[in-house]
Amino acid sequence: MSQESIWSTRYREAGEEYLFGTEPNRFLARRQGLLEGGRTALSVADGEGRNSVWLAEQGLDVTAIEISAVAIEKARRLAAGRKVSVDFIQADMLAPGWPPEAMQGRFDWVIGVFIQFVGPEWRERQFETMKALTAPGGCILLQGYTPKQLEYRTGGPSAVENLYTEEILRAAFADWTIEELASYEEDITEGAGHKGRSALIGMVARKPG
């Protein structure tokens, strides 16, 4: 089954509910002040729109990339209900030839929240795509789970190789300035999909200008 089918099925089964809620990811929301230094933002694997809609509410010009048509439909409803504009694009960020040239180097912020649906064999490609989308001097913000999350089982992938460590992220962004990188534990409530004590990791990294 393709990633599009897997995620569309999950979002469809949630019905009118939003699988991961409608409020922004906490790590992202807590960095609201940092976003004032940018004008454009891209949310990758955006899901049902909770993060892209919040970014638009902060006054940013927001684009959202999502593989699932079902998720995009729900995200559009959320944006309309909150009276903000987001450019929703259905695309596979790992597809050959993606991102298109017109999108490369365009975004002051590239946001990836719980995008650990790939293992090491695709992670480099995923990160390189995000780097290509980021404007010189712009930032990538990542939120993910660490391997300890397998003990909690409150969300995220079941494969340990998909999870982040500080060492993995430092190596992946060795040519960027890592402005923040921390592993921590916290209780989170993000719809039915992420709920309970969680082993988390967050990073903000800046592209050379």
TORTIRO-687588 format. One record per residue: residue in three letters; x, y, z of N, C-alpha, C in turn. Coordinates in Angstrom, 2 decimals. Layout:
N
rest n_px n_py n_pz ca_px ca_py ca_pz c_px c_py c_pz
ala X Y Z X Y Z X Y Z
...
***
This chain:
209
rest n_px n_py n_pz ca_px ca_py ca_pz c_px c_py c_pz
met 0.85 -1.20 0.00 0.00 0.00 0.00 0.88 1.25 0.00
ser 0.53 2.23 -0.82 1.32 3.45 -0.93 1.14 4.33 0.30
gln 2.08 5.27 0.47 1.96 6.22 1.57 0.67 7.03 1.44
glu 0.30 7.39 0.22 -0.94 8.15 0.03 -2.14 7.35 0.51
ser -2.19 6.07 0.17 -3.31 5.22 0.58 -3.33 5.01 2.09
ile -2.16 4.78 2.67 -2.06 4.57 4.12 -2.60 5.78 4.88
trp -2.12 6.97 4.50 -2.52 8.16 5.25 -3.95 8.58 4.95
ser -4.38 8.43 3.70 -5.77 8.78 3.39 -6.74 7.89 4.16
thr -6.39 6.62 4.31 -7.23 5.71 5.07 -7.30 6.15 6.53
arg -6.18 6.52 7.12 -6.17 6.96 8.52 -7.00 8.23 8.70
tyr -6.82 9.18 7.82 -7.56 10.44 7.95 -9.05 10.23 7.68
arg -9.38 9.36 6.75 -10.79 9.08 6.44 -11.47 8.39 7.61
glu -10.76 7.44 8.24 -11.34 6.71 9.36 -11.61 7.61 10.57
ala -10.91 8.74 10.64 -11.14 9.69 11.74 -12.45 10.42 11.57
gly -13.05 10.33 10.39 -14.34 10.98 10.15 -14.23 12.49 10.23
glu -15.17 13.11 10.93 -15.16 14.56 11.07 -14.11 15.03 12.07
glu -13.62 14.11 12.89 -12.57 14.46 13.85 -11.24 14.65 13.12
tyr -10.35 15.42 13.76 -9.00 15.62 13.21 -8.06 14.70 13.98
leu -7.39 13.80 13.24 -6.60 12.73 13.84 -5.58 13.26 14.85
phe -4.92 14.37 14.50 -3.91 14.95 15.40 -4.37 16.29 15.97
gly -5.69 16.50 16.00 -6.23 17.72 16.57 -6.15 18.90 15.61
thr -6.57 20.05 16.10 -6.57 21.26 15.28 -5.66 22.35 15.84
glu -5.03 22.09 16.97 -4.11 23.06 17.55 -2.69 22.77 17.06
pro -1.84 23.79 16.99 -0.48 23.57 16.48 0.35 22.71 17.41
asn 1.35 22.09 16.85 2.33 21.38 17.65 2.95 22.33 18.67
arg 3.12 21.86 19.89 3.57 22.72 20.99 4.98 23.25 20.78
phe 5.88 22.40 20.28 7.26 22.85 20.04 7.26 24.01 19.04
leu 6.46 23.90 18.00 6.34 24.97 17.01 5.73 26.22 17.64
ala 4.61 26.08 18.34 3.90 27.24 18.89 4.76 28.00 19.90
arg 5.59 27.28 20.64 6.43 27.93 21.63 7.52 28.79 20.99
arg 7.74 28.63 19.70 8.75 29.41 18.99 8.12 30.50 18.12
gln 6.97 30.93 18.55 6.22 31.96 17.83 7.07 33.21 17.58
gly 7.82 33.61 18.58 8.64 34.81 18.46 9.70 34.70 17.38
leu 10.24 33.50 17.17 11.26 33.32 16.14 10.70 33.54 14.75
leu 9.43 33.22 14.57 8.82 33.30 13.24 8.72 34.74 12.74
glu 8.79 35.69 13.64 8.68 37.09 13.23 9.83 37.52 12.33
gly 10.90 36.73 12.33 12.04 37.05 11.47 11.89 36.53 10.06
gly 10.71 36.04 9.68 10.51 35.51 8.33 9.19 35.97 7.75
arg 9.03 35.75 6.45 7.80 36.14 5.76 7.07 34.94 5.16
thr 7.84 33.92 4.73 7.24 32.76 4.07 7.53 31.49 4.87
ala 6.58 30.57 4.85 6.75 29.30 5.57 6.17 28.17 4.75
leu 6.80 27.01 4.86 6.32 25.79 4.23 6.21 24.71 5.28
ser 5.05 24.07 5.36 4.86 22.93 6.25 4.83 21.67 5.41
val 5.79 20.77 5.62 5.86 19.54 4.84 5.13 18.41 5.56
ala 4.54 17.49 4.78 3.72 16.41 5.36 2.77 17.02 6.38
asp 2.00 17.99 5.92 1.24 18.87 6.80 0.02 18.22 7.41
gly -0.44 17.09 6.87 -1.60 16.44 7.44 -2.87 17.24 7.25
glu -3.66 17.35 8.31 -4.97 18.00 8.25 -4.92 19.50 8.50
gly -3.74 20.07 8.48 -3.63 21.52 8.47 -3.40 22.24 9.77
arg -3.26 21.51 10.89 -3.18 22.21 12.17 -1.99 23.16 12.26
asn -0.86 22.77 11.67 0.33 23.62 11.76 0.34 24.71 10.70
ser -0.04 24.39 9.47 -0.04 25.41 8.42 -1.06 26.50 8.70
val -2.23 26.13 9.20 -3.25 27.13 9.52 -2.77 28.04 10.64
trp -2.14 27.48 11.65 -1.60 28.31 12.74 -0.52 29.25 12.22
leu 0.35 28.75 11.34 1.39 29.61 10.77 0.78 30.78 10.02
ala -0.29 30.51 9.27 -0.97 31.58 8.54 -1.57 32.60 9.52
glu -2.04 32.13 10.66 -2.60 33.03 11.68 -1.52 33.95 12.26
gln -0.27 33.57 12.11 0.83 34.42 12.59 1.23 35.47 11.56
gly 0.54 35.50 10.43 0.80 36.51 9.42 1.78 36.09 8.34
leu 2.17 34.82 8.33 3.11 34.32 7.32 2.38 33.92 6.04
asp 3.08 34.00 4.94 2.61 33.50 3.65 2.94 32.01 3.63
val 1.92 31.15 3.72 2.13 29.73 4.03 1.75 28.83 2.86
thr 2.64 27.87 2.59 2.39 26.78 1.66 2.44 25.48 2.46
ala 1.58 24.54 2.13 1.56 23.25 2.82 1.62 22.13 1.79
ile 2.52 21.19 2.02 2.67 20.02 1.16 2.14 18.81 1.90
glu 1.29 18.02 1.26 0.71 16.83 1.88 0.39 15.82 0.79
ile 0.66 14.55 1.07 0.46 13.49 0.09 -0.98 13.04 -0.01
ser -1.75 13.21 1.06 -3.12 12.68 1.13 -4.16 13.71 0.72
ala -4.96 13.39 -0.29 -6.04 14.27 -0.73 -7.10 14.40 0.36
val -7.33 13.34 1.12 -8.31 13.39 2.21 -7.87 14.41 3.26
ala -6.58 14.39 3.61 -6.06 15.33 4.60 -6.18 16.76 4.11
ile -5.87 16.99 2.83 -5.93 18.35 2.28 -7.36 18.88 2.32
glu -8.32 18.04 2.01 -9.72 18.47 2.06 -10.09 18.93 3.47
lys -9.65 18.18 4.47 -9.94 18.56 5.86 -9.17 19.82 6.24
ala -7.93 19.94 5.74 -7.13 21.13 6.04 -7.76 22.38 5.45
arg -8.31 22.26 4.25 -8.98 23.41 3.63 -10.19 23.86 4.45
arg -10.91 22.89 4.99 -12.06 23.23 5.84 -11.59 23.96 7.10
leu -10.48 23.49 7.67 -9.95 24.12 8.88 -9.52 25.56 8.58
ala -8.83 25.76 7.47 -8.38 27.11 7.10 -9.57 28.03 6.87
ala -10.59 27.52 6.19 -11.77 28.34 5.94 -12.47 28.72 7.24
gly -12.55 27.76 8.16 -13.20 28.03 9.44 -12.44 29.03 10.28
arg -11.12 29.06 10.12 -10.29 30.00 10.88 -10.00 31.27 10.09
lys -10.56 31.35 8.86 -10.49 32.56 8.03 -9.05 32.96 7.69
val -8.25 31.97 7.28 -6.89 32.25 6.80 -6.69 31.56 5.46
ser -5.67 32.01 4.75 -5.35 31.46 3.43 -4.05 30.67 3.48
val -4.11 29.44 2.98 -2.94 28.57 2.88 -2.94 27.98 1.47
asp -1.78 27.93 0.84 -1.65 27.29 -0.47 -1.38 25.81 -0.24
phe -2.42 24.99 -0.34 -2.28 23.55 -0.12 -1.92 22.86 -1.45
ile -0.87 22.05 -1.41 -0.39 21.34 -2.59 -0.31 19.85 -2.29
gln -0.97 19.03 -3.11 -0.84 17.58 -2.95 0.40 17.13 -3.70
ala 1.35 16.59 -2.97 2.61 16.16 -3.58 3.32 15.19 -2.66
asp 4.16 14.36 -3.25 5.04 13.45 -2.52 6.41 14.10 -2.45
met 6.81 14.54 -1.28 8.09 15.25 -1.15 9.29 14.39 -1.48
leu 9.10 13.07 -1.57 10.21 12.17 -1.90 10.21 11.75 -3.37
ala 9.27 12.27 -4.15 9.17 11.88 -5.55 10.38 12.38 -6.35
pro 10.79 11.63 -7.38 11.89 12.09 -8.23 11.58 13.45 -8.84
gly 12.58 14.30 -8.86 12.42 15.62 -9.45 11.72 16.64 -8.59
trp 11.38 16.25 -7.36 10.72 17.19 -6.46 11.73 17.68 -5.43
pro 11.74 18.96 -5.06 10.75 19.99 -5.37 11.02 20.67 -6.71
pro 9.97 21.26 -7.29 10.17 21.99 -8.54 11.08 23.19 -8.33
glu 11.72 23.58 -9.39 12.71 24.66 -9.29 12.11 25.94 -8.73
ala 10.85 26.21 -9.07 10.22 27.45 -8.62 10.07 27.52 -7.10
met 10.11 26.37 -6.43 9.94 26.35 -4.98 11.28 26.33 -4.24
gln 12.34 26.07 -4.93 13.64 25.91 -4.26 14.15 27.25 -3.75
gly 14.66 27.23 -2.52 15.23 28.42 -1.91 14.24 29.53 -1.65
arg 12.97 29.19 -1.50 11.91 30.20 -1.43 11.42 30.50 -0.02
phe 11.63 29.60 0.93 10.93 29.71 2.21 11.86 30.09 3.36
asp 11.44 31.09 4.14 12.20 31.50 5.32 12.13 30.45 6.41
trp 11.00 29.74 6.48 10.83 28.65 7.46 10.32 27.41 6.74
val 10.96 26.29 7.00 10.47 24.99 6.54 10.22 24.15 7.79
ile 8.98 23.73 7.95 8.53 23.08 9.18 8.26 21.61 8.93
gly 8.87 20.75 9.73 8.61 19.31 9.66 8.26 18.78 11.04
val 6.99 18.49 11.26 6.51 18.03 12.57 6.06 16.57 12.46
phe 6.75 15.70 13.17 6.45 14.26 13.18 6.36 13.71 11.75
ile 7.46 13.85 11.03 7.52 13.38 9.64 8.38 12.12 9.53
gln 8.37 11.31 10.59 9.27 10.15 10.66 8.64 8.90 10.05
phe 8.06 9.06 8.86 7.45 7.93 8.17 8.43 7.23 7.24
val 9.71 7.63 7.27 10.73 6.98 6.46 11.90 6.55 7.34
gly 12.60 5.52 6.89 13.78 5.05 7.58 15.04 5.71 7.05
pro 16.20 5.25 7.50 17.47 5.87 7.12 17.70 5.91 5.61
glu 17.15 4.93 4.88 17.40 4.89 3.44 16.74 6.06 2.69
trp 15.73 6.68 3.30 15.04 7.82 2.69 15.22 9.11 3.47
arg 15.77 9.02 4.67 15.86 10.22 5.51 16.74 11.29 4.89
glu 17.87 10.88 4.31 18.77 11.86 3.69 18.06 12.60 2.56
arg 17.31 11.86 1.75 16.55 12.49 0.66 15.50 13.46 1.22
gln 14.83 13.06 2.29 13.83 13.92 2.91 14.45 15.22 3.41
phe 15.56 15.11 4.11 16.23 16.30 4.64 16.79 17.17 3.51
glu 17.36 16.54 2.47 17.91 17.31 1.36 16.80 18.09 0.65
thr 15.62 17.50 0.55 14.48 18.21 -0.04 14.13 19.43 0.80
met 14.07 19.27 2.10 13.76 20.40 2.99 14.83 21.48 2.91
lys 16.07 21.06 2.82 17.16 22.03 2.70 17.05 22.82 1.40
ala 16.69 22.13 0.32 16.56 22.79 -0.98 15.44 23.83 -0.97
leu 14.40 23.59 -0.21 13.26 24.51 -0.14 13.55 25.75 0.69
thr 14.54 25.67 1.56 14.84 26.76 2.50 15.64 27.86 1.84
ala 15.25 29.10 2.09 15.97 30.25 1.56 17.31 30.41 2.28
pro 18.31 30.99 1.62 19.57 31.28 2.32 19.30 32.12 3.57
gly 19.85 31.68 4.68 19.62 32.36 5.96 18.33 31.95 6.63
gly 17.53 31.11 5.96 16.28 30.63 6.54 16.51 29.44 7.46
cys 15.42 28.95 8.06 15.53 27.91 9.08 14.63 26.71 8.79
ile 15.09 25.56 9.24 14.27 24.36 9.33 13.94 24.12 10.79
leu 12.67 23.87 11.07 12.25 23.47 12.41 11.73 22.04 12.34
leu 12.30 21.18 13.15 11.90 19.78 13.22 11.40 19.43 14.61
gln 10.33 18.64 14.67 9.89 18.02 15.92 9.69 16.54 15.63
gly 10.27 15.70 16.48 10.12 14.27 16.27 10.19 13.50 17.57
tyr 10.26 12.20 17.42 10.37 11.29 18.56 11.77 10.68 18.61
thr 12.22 10.38 19.83 13.47 9.65 20.04 13.16 8.17 20.23
pro 14.19 7.31 20.18 13.94 5.87 20.35 13.22 5.50 21.64
lys 13.34 6.30 22.68 12.65 5.98 23.94 11.14 5.99 23.76
gln 10.64 6.63 22.70 9.21 6.67 22.44 8.61 5.27 22.30
leu 9.42 4.30 21.89 8.92 2.93 21.75 8.48 2.36 23.09
glu 8.99 2.89 24.20 8.55 2.45 25.52 7.17 3.04 25.86
tyr 6.89 4.23 25.36 5.63 4.91 25.70 4.49 4.49 24.78
arg 4.79 4.33 23.49 3.76 3.92 22.51 2.54 4.84 22.54
thr 2.81 6.14 22.55 1.73 7.13 22.58 1.66 7.90 21.26
gly 2.20 7.32 20.20 2.21 7.95 18.89 3.54 7.71 18.21
gly 3.56 7.98 16.91 4.80 7.86 16.17 5.01 6.47 15.59
pro 6.11 6.30 14.83 6.38 5.02 14.17 6.79 3.94 15.15
ser 6.58 2.71 14.75 6.97 1.58 15.60 8.36 1.07 15.27
ala 8.99 1.60 14.22 10.33 1.18 13.80 11.37 2.10 14.42
val 12.29 1.55 15.19 13.28 2.37 15.89 14.16 3.11 14.90
glu 14.40 2.54 13.72 15.30 3.18 12.76 14.71 4.48 12.19
asn 13.41 4.67 12.35 12.79 5.91 11.87 12.94 7.07 12.84
leu 13.36 6.78 14.06 13.35 7.79 15.12 14.67 8.57 15.15
tyr 14.62 9.77 15.69 15.78 10.67 15.69 16.54 10.58 17.01
thr 17.84 10.77 16.90 18.68 11.07 18.05 19.37 12.40 17.77
glu 19.93 12.99 18.80 20.67 14.24 18.58 21.85 14.02 17.64
glu 22.47 12.84 17.74 23.62 12.54 16.88 23.21 12.49 15.41
ile 22.06 11.88 15.13 21.56 11.80 13.75 21.33 13.20 13.19
leu 20.70 14.06 13.97 20.38 15.39 13.47 21.62 16.27 13.36
arg 22.54 16.14 14.29 23.79 16.92 14.18 24.56 16.53 12.92
ala 24.59 15.26 12.62 25.30 14.80 11.42 24.59 15.26 10.15
ala 23.27 15.19 10.15 22.49 15.56 8.97 22.57 17.05 8.66
phe 22.76 17.86 9.71 22.79 19.32 9.53 24.15 19.89 9.94
ala 25.19 19.12 9.69 26.54 19.53 10.07 26.99 20.79 9.34
asp 26.45 21.02 8.15 26.84 22.19 7.37 25.92 23.39 7.62
trp 24.99 23.27 8.56 24.11 24.36 8.94 24.45 24.79 10.37
thr 23.92 25.91 10.81 24.07 26.36 12.20 22.88 25.83 13.00
ile 23.16 24.92 13.91 22.10 24.39 14.76 21.89 25.35 15.93
glu 20.78 26.04 15.89 20.51 27.06 16.90 19.86 26.48 18.14
glu 19.21 25.34 17.97 18.56 24.68 19.11 18.43 23.20 18.79
leu 18.76 22.37 19.75 18.59 20.92 19.61 18.47 20.34 21.01
ala 17.33 19.73 21.29 17.09 19.21 22.63 16.22 17.97 22.59
ser 16.58 16.99 23.41 15.74 15.82 23.65 15.08 15.99 25.01
tyr 13.80 15.65 25.10 13.08 15.87 26.35 11.83 14.99 26.38
glu 11.21 14.90 27.54 9.96 14.16 27.69 8.86 15.10 28.14
glu 7.66 14.84 27.64 6.54 15.74 27.93 5.23 15.00 27.66
asp 4.20 15.39 28.38 2.85 14.89 28.09 2.26 15.74 26.97
ile 1.80 15.10 25.92 1.21 15.86 24.83 -0.20 15.33 24.55
thr -1.03 16.22 24.02 -2.37 15.85 23.59 -2.59 16.48 22.23
glu -2.47 15.67 21.19 -2.67 16.12 19.82 -3.66 15.17 19.16
gly -4.94 15.39 19.43 -5.97 14.51 18.93 -5.79 13.10 19.46
ala -6.39 12.13 18.75 -6.26 10.73 19.16 -4.92 10.14 18.73
gly -4.25 10.79 17.78 -3.02 10.23 17.21 -1.81 10.33 18.12
his -1.70 11.42 18.86 -0.57 11.63 19.76 -1.13 12.03 21.12
lys -1.04 11.14 22.08 -1.66 11.45 23.37 -0.93 10.70 24.49
gly -0.38 11.45 25.45 0.28 10.84 26.59 1.74 11.22 26.69
arg 2.42 10.58 27.64 3.83 10.84 27.85 4.62 10.48 26.61
ser 5.52 11.37 26.19 6.22 11.17 24.93 7.69 11.54 25.06
ala 8.54 10.84 24.31 9.97 11.11 24.26 10.24 11.89 22.97
leu 10.55 13.16 23.13 10.56 14.10 22.00 11.94 14.67 21.73
ile 12.09 15.20 20.53 13.30 15.91 20.15 12.89 17.08 19.26
gly 13.51 18.22 19.49 13.21 19.40 18.69 14.48 20.06 18.21
met 14.43 20.62 17.00 15.61 21.27 16.42 15.21 22.49 15.61
val 16.02 23.51 15.70 15.96 24.66 14.78 17.36 24.81 14.21
ala 17.47 24.77 12.89 18.77 24.88 12.22 18.69 25.92 11.12
arg 19.74 26.74 11.00 19.74 27.85 10.04 20.67 27.53 8.86
lys 20.17 27.78 7.66 20.92 27.57 6.43 21.96 28.68 6.26
pro 23.14 28.32 5.80 24.15 29.38 5.56 23.59 30.45 4.62
gly 23.88 31.68 4.93 23.33 32.80 4.17 24.18 33.19 2.99
***
